[in-house]
C-alpha cells in the first residue's frame, strides 16, 4: 500500500511508509543500522532501538542538545516525518505526551513514543482514506476511531466533526492534521475518564474539582 | 469610576460605562426612551425594555432582518458595545448563549442576554483592574471569578492562565477578551456539572457518553 503524500499540503515532506522495513512502528527488534541509538549518539535519552530518523528529527531542532524541545520545535521536528501540524494540534500532542511534571517541553523518550503513535495513526488514516484523497469523512472517522479502540456516541461524533465544518454546506472532510487532533481529543478524554473508572463499569463519580482539573488542560491545549 | 478604554486595542470602540444611566445592565425597569422596544422596532423579538443600543447593534449586522446572526456577525455586533473579540471567544459565547436546538446562530433574545452578561463581566473586570491597565493578573482573575460565584482550585487556575503565557517569563496578564474566554469556560463547565449534581453535593456520577458529550462542545467551540 503506497501513500501519495502529494495530496496533503504541498509543503509536507513524504510520509513514512508504514509497511516499509525502516518504519519505526511497531518497534523494530533492533535499530535500523544494527547498533543501538545510544552507541551512535553519545549520551542519548532515546530508548534502545529507536529509529535513527526519529533521533535525527529531534536533534535537528534541539540544536543546543539540551534534551528538550518546545512547541515550535516539536512542530518542526514532526514535519520531517509527517507534515507540518497546526499549532493547535501540536499543543494537544505536547500536552498528551509530555511528562506531567514538566512544563511545555518534550524529552527524547516522549518524542519517540509520539512518533510511533503518529505512525500507527497514519496507517489507520490511510486505511480509511480509501480513495487516497488525503481526507476522510465523518463515517470514516468513526470507523477509524473504532479501529483505534474508541467507540464514540453519534452525537459526540457530530459535535466533534462540526469543528471542521466551513459552513459551505459541503460534506465535512478531515485531513491528517485534523484527524490527529480529533483522535487525540477522544484518546485523551477517554484515558482521563478510565483513570476514574478503573474497573471499566462505564460510569465514574467525579468531584467538581476533579472534573474541572480533568478538562481544562484540554481547553487550553 | 470612569474607564479608559484606550488601554485596550486601538480599534476597540469606547466601552459602555457600567455606572452610566444608559447602561443596559442591570435591566432597566423601562427602556431608554420610555417606550418598549417592540413599539419602535416593529416585529422585534427583543424582550421588552431592551436597550436601543443592543437592538441597534444586532440590527446593524442582521441586514436582511432574518432574526439570526452568525459567528462573524456576532463578532461585529459586539464590537459596537465592547470590543472586537477573538473568534475563539466568539465561538464560545455563541455555544453558551445560543438555543441548543439551533445551529451556530444567535437570536435577538439570546443576544440581549449575552450583552447583559458581558456588561456585568466588564464591570467586574474593571473593578479588579485596579491600575486601569486594561489587564488583570492571575490573582485578580481568581478574585474576579470568585465574585462571579466561581471558586476554582488553584491548580485549575494555573492551567487556565497558562493558555495566555507567551513564554517570555513575564507575569501573565489577561485583557478583557481573554478574561471573558476564561470566565465563560469556567461558567460553562460549572453549569454543565451542576446539571448532573442538582442537589449541589459537590460530586456527580457520569457515564462515559455523558462525560464526552458534556465536554467536546467546549473543545470545538
Interface residues (C-beta under 8 A of the other chain):
Chain A: X70 X104 X152 X153 X155 X156 X159 X160 X162 X163 X167 X185 X186 X189 X190 X193 X197 X202 X203 X204 X205 X206 X207 X208 X209 X211 X212 X213 X215 X216 X217 X218 X219 X220
Chain B: X70 X104 X152 X153 X155 X156 X159 X160 X162 X163 X167 X185 X186 X189 X190 X193 X197 X202 X203 X204 X205 X206 X207 X208 X209 X211 X212 X213 X215 X216 X217 X218 X219 X220
